[in-house]
Amino acid sequence: MREKEQSLPDPLFHEFPFIRPLSRKGQLDTMMRYVQMNPQRLATKRLMPGFFRVQTGIKIAGRTYSGVGNAILLQAVRYQPVHVRSVWVQDAERHGYDLPLRDYMNGCVLAARKGTVMVSPFISPKEKQVMEVLLKEEHPFIYIADNGFREYYKPQDGLFDAVAAGRVLILSPWGYEEGKKHVTRAECVLMNQLAENICASSSFPPNAMRDIKQPTKEHKATNQLKNIKPQTN
C-alpha cells in the first residue's frame, strides 16, 4: 500500500485553487484562457518572485498602499497623471471637436517616450487606450487598482507581462474585497486624486519594496495613436 502511495503523481494544485462562479457572457472563454496560461505564469512568478510578491506599508504622500511590481518606479525623476476629462470626450462625440482629446492623449504618450512615469487608475476607455499604448511601447507606469491583493494575486493579461518585465508598479490603498465587481464614482474620484498626489510627492522611500531589481531590457516604440510621430533612434 505504501509503495502504491509513493508512486502517485504530483498533486494537480500546488496552491489552493481560486474558485469563482461564472456570472456574465464571455467569462467562460476568459476562464479557459486563464487556465491555459496558468503554467506559464506560475513559472514566471517563480523566476521573478520579487516583482509578484505583495508588499504592504508603502507610504506615499501620507497614505499607505499595498503594491505589486517594480518599486524602483517610485524613484523616477518625473511623473505625470493620466486623467482624460469627460468634457473632451463629449466635445469629440457630440460636436466632432476632438483636438483637445487627441492632444492630451498624444501628449501622455510623448511624455512617456521622454522618460516620464505615467500614473493613473486608467478607468475610462480613452485612458485605457493610453495604457494599451504604454504597454505596447513598453513604457513604465504606475497603476492605481480599485481593489487590494489576495494572497495568490496575479495581474491580468498584458499587465502580467509588464510586471514580470519590471515596467509596472500596481498600487492599492484598499484591502482585498472578494466578489467586488464595480467601482463607484467616489472611488474613481479618489483614485484620480491619489494619482495626482503621487505625482506631486517627492518623498518616496528608496526601499519601499525590497528584493526588486531594475530590468535592463531596451525599449522599442511603435506608433499606436493617431498623430503621434514614431520615435527615431
C-alpha positions in Angstrom: 0.0 0.0 0.0 2.8 2.4 0.9 4.6 1.6 -2.5 1.4 2.5 -4.3 1.0 5.8 -2.4 4.6 6.7 -3.2 4.1 6.2 -6.9 1.2 8.7 -7.1 1.8 11.7 -9.4 2.3 15.2 -8.0 -0.9 17.0 -7.0 -2.7 19.0 -9.6 -2.8 22.1 -7.5 0.4 23.4 -5.8 -1.6 26.3 -4.4 -5.2 26.3 -3.1 -7.4 26.8 -6.2 -9.2 30.2 -6.7 -12.9 29.3 -7.3 -15.2 31.9 -8.9 -18.7 31.1 -10.4 -19.4 32.3 -13.9 -21.9 35.2 -14.0 -21.7 37.0 -17.3 -21.3 36.4 -21.1 -17.8 35.8 -22.3 -16.5 34.8 -18.9 -16.1 31.2 -19.8 -13.6 32.0 -22.6 -11.7 34.2 -20.2 -11.6 31.5 -17.6 -10.3 28.9 -20.2 -7.6 31.3 -21.3 -6.7 31.9 -17.7 -6.3 28.2 -17.0 -4.3 27.7 -20.2 -1.9 30.5 -19.2 -1.5 29.4 -15.6 1.6 27.1 -16.1 3.5 29.8 -17.9 2.5 32.5 -15.4 3.4 30.2 -12.4 6.9 29.7 -14.0 7.3 33.4 -14.5 6.3 34.1 -10.9 8.9 31.6 -9.7 11.6 33.2 -11.9 10.8 36.7 -10.8 9.3 36.4 -7.2 10.2 39.9 -6.1 8.0 41.5 -8.8 4.9 39.5 -7.8 5.3 39.5 -4.0 2.5 41.5 -2.4 4.1 44.2 -0.2 2.4 46.3 2.4 3.1 49.5 4.2 4.2 51.6 1.2 3.7 55.1 2.4 3.3 57.9 -0.2 2.0 61.4 0.4 0.5 60.5 3.8 -1.3 57.4 2.6 -0.4 53.7 2.9 -0.6 51.3 0.0 -0.1 47.7 -0.8 1.8 47.0 -4.0 2.9 44.5 -6.6 5.6 45.2 -9.2 8.8 47.2 -9.5 9.2 49.7 -6.6 12.1 51.3 -8.3 9.5 53.2 -10.3 8.9 55.2 -7.1 12.4 56.7 -7.6 11.8 58.2 -11.1 12.6 61.8 -11.9 9.3 62.8 -13.5 5.7 61.7 -13.0 2.5 62.7 -14.8 -1.1 61.6 -14.2 -3.3 60.3 -16.9 -6.8 61.7 -16.5 -9.0 62.2 -19.6 -11.7 64.8 -18.9 -15.2 63.9 -19.8 -15.8 67.3 -21.4 -13.1 66.5 -24.0 -14.8 63.1 -24.8 -18.2 64.8 -25.0 -17.0 67.5 -27.4 -15.5 64.8 -29.6 -18.6 62.6 -29.6 -21.3 65.3 -29.9 -19.6 68.1 -31.8 -16.8 66.3 -33.6 -14.2 68.6 -31.9 -11.6 66.1 -30.8 -8.4 68.3 -30.9 -8.1 68.7 -27.1 -8.7 65.0 -26.6 -6.2 63.9 -29.2 -3.6 66.5 -28.0 -3.9 65.3 -24.4 -3.7 61.6 -25.2 -0.8 62.1 -27.6 0.9 64.3 -25.0 0.7 61.5 -22.4 2.4 59.0 -24.8 5.0 61.6 -25.9 5.8 62.3 -22.2 6.3 58.6 -21.5 8.6 58.4 -24.5 10.8 61.0 -22.9 11.0 59.0 -19.6 8.1 60.3 -17.6 6.4 57.7 -15.5 2.7 57.9 -16.0 0.4 57.4 -13.0 -3.3 56.6 -13.3 -6.2 54.1 -12.4 -6.8 54.1 -16.2 -10.6 54.0 -15.7 -12.2 55.5 -18.8 -12.0 53.9 -22.3 -9.7 56.7 -23.5 -7.4 56.3 -20.5 -7.3 52.5 -21.2 -6.3 53.3 -24.8 -3.3 55.3 -23.4 -2.4 52.4 -21.2 -2.5 50.0 -24.1 0.0 52.2 -25.9 2.2 52.3 -22.9 2.1 48.5 -22.7 2.8 48.1 -26.4 5.7 50.6 -26.4 7.0 49.1 -23.2 7.0 52.3 -21.1 6.9 52.2 -17.3 3.9 53.3 -15.4 2.2 53.1 -12.0 -1.3 51.7 -12.0 -3.8 52.5 -9.2 -6.0 49.5 -8.6 -9.6 49.7 -7.2 -9.2 46.5 -5.1 -6.4 45.1 -2.9 -4.4 42.0 -3.5 -5.4 38.5 -2.4 -2.7 36.1 -1.3 -2.0 34.5 -4.7 -2.7 37.6 -6.8 -1.7 37.6 -10.4 -2.1 40.7 -12.7 -4.3 40.1 -15.6 -3.4 39.9 -19.3 -1.0 42.5 -20.6 -0.2 43.8 -17.1 1.2 40.4 -16.1 3.9 40.5 -18.7 4.7 44.2 -17.9 5.0 43.4 -14.2 7.3 40.5 -15.0 9.5 42.8 -17.1 9.7 45.3 -14.3 7.9 48.1 -16.1 4.8 48.4 -13.9 4.0 49.0 -10.3 0.4 48.3 -9.2 -0.7 50.2 -6.0 -3.9 50.0 -4.0 -4.9 51.8 -0.8 -7.5 49.2 0.0 -7.6 45.7 1.4 -8.7 42.9 -0.8 -12.5 42.6 -1.2 -13.7 39.3 -2.5 -16.5 39.5 -5.0 -16.1 43.1 -5.9 -17.3 43.8 -9.4 -17.9 47.5 -9.8 -16.1 50.7 -8.9 -18.1 53.6 -7.5 -17.9 57.2 -8.7 -16.5 58.2 -5.3 -13.7 55.6 -5.8 -13.0 56.8 -9.3 -12.6 60.4 -8.0 -10.4 59.2 -5.1 -8.2 57.1 -7.3 -7.6 60.0 -9.7 -6.8 62.2 -6.8 -4.3 59.6 -5.5 -2.6 59.6 -8.9 -2.3 63.4 -8.6 -0.9 63.1 -5.1 1.7 60.5 -6.1 2.8 62.7 -9.0 3.1 65.7 -6.7 5.0 63.8 -3.9 8.8 63.8 -3.9 9.2 61.9 -0.6 9.1 58.3 -1.9 11.1 55.9 0.3 14.0 54.4 -1.6 13.3 50.9 -0.1 9.5 50.9 -0.2 9.6 47.4 -1.6 12.7 45.2 -1.3 14.3 42.5 -3.5 13.2 44.3 -6.7 15.8 44.6 -9.4 15.8 47.1 -12.2 15.4 45.5 -15.6 17.9 46.3 -18.4 15.7 45.4 -21.4 15.8 48.1 -24.1 12.5 49.6 -25.1 11.2 49.6 -28.6 8.5 52.1 -29.7 5.7 51.8 -32.2 3.2 54.3 -33.5 -0.1 53.4 -31.7 -2.2 56.6 -31.5 -3.2 58.9 -34.4 -0.9 61.9 -35.0 1.9 60.5 -32.8 5.2 60.6 -34.6 7.3 57.5 -34.3 10.5 57.6 -32.3 13.8 57.8 -34.1 16.8 56.0 -32.6 
